[in-house]
Amino acid sequence: MAEKNILLVCNAGMSTSLLVSKMQKAAEKDDITVNIAATASSDIKNKLQDGNPDVMMLGPQVRYLQKKLDSEYDFPVEVINMQDYGLMNGENVLKTALKTIDEAAK
């Protein structure tokens, strides 16, 4: 399986940075190869200069950006489940991201 690229976005990129480490631990545990990064909503364009992710996951506090980002980019943009985000449930967020990538590939 090819490496999947996941980009998490929140207001400042801080809370999603913690979520990145939880997701990476979950991926390692399940032997899944992923590249997960986090950025602030104000820095999305700069982050995308490195290449497009397979999915962009938005923190609940920036969910209002989903429609705009969906229309601008040709990869899926999903809002992270509020409960999973609040509990920093990296495993569930990773599963959601991978499921979204798989559905987009169909």
SVG drawing of the C-alpha trace seen along z (x, -y; Angstrom):
<svg xmlns="http://www.w3.org/2000/svg" viewBox="-20 -33 27 37">
<polyline fill="none" stroke="black" stroke-width="0.4" points="0.0,0.0 1.4,-3.4 2.0,-6.0 -1.0,-8.1 -0.7,-11.9 -3.0,-13.4 -3.1,-17.1 -4.7,-18.3 -5.9,-21.9 -6.9,-24.0 -6.8,-27.7 -3.1,-27.7 -1.9,-24.3 -1.2,-23.6 -4.0,-21.2 -3.7,-19.3 0.0,-18.8 -0.8,-16.8 -3.4,-14.8 -0.7,-14.1 1.5,-12.3 -1.5,-10.2 -2.4,-9.3 1.2,-8.3 1.2,-6.0 -2.0,-4.4 -0.6,-4.0 2.6,-2.4 0.6,0.0 -1.4,1.2 1.7,1.1 0.1,-1.5 2.5,-3.8 1.2,-7.4 2.6,-10.9 0.6,-13.1 1.2,-16.9 -0.6,-19.7 -0.9,-23.4 -2.8,-26.5 -5.8,-27.5 -3.9,-30.7 -1.0,-28.7 -2.8,-26.1 -1.5,-27.5 2.1,-27.5 1.8,-23.9 0.3,-22.7 3.4,-23.9 5.0,-20.7 2.3,-18.8 -1.3,-17.9 -2.5,-15.5 -4.8,-12.6 -7.2,-14.1 -7.4,-17.3 -9.0,-16.9 -10.3,-20.1 -10.5,-20.7 -14.1,-21.4 -13.3,-25.0 -12.5,-25.6 -15.3,-23.5 -16.7,-26.7 -13.8,-26.4 -15.0,-23.0 -17.2,-24.3 -14.6,-26.9 -11.7,-24.4 -13.8,-21.7 -14.4,-24.0 -10.7,-25.0 -9.0,-21.6 -9.5,-18.3 -8.8,-16.2 -11.4,-15.4 -11.8,-17.8 -13.4,-16.3 -14.3,-17.7 -12.9,-15.8 -15.5,-14.3 -15.8,-16.7 -15.7,-14.0 -12.7,-12.3 -11.0,-15.7 -11.8,-16.6 -10.5,-13.3 -7.5,-13.4 -8.6,-9.9 -5.8,-9.5 -7.0,-6.0 -10.5,-7.1 -9.3,-10.1 -6.8,-8.0 -9.5,-5.4 -11.8,-8.2 -9.0,-9.8 -8.1,-6.4 -11.7,-5.6 -12.2,-9.0 -9.1,-8.4 -10.4,-5.0 -13.9,-6.3 -12.4,-9.1 -10.3,-6.6 -13.4,-4.7"/>
</svg>
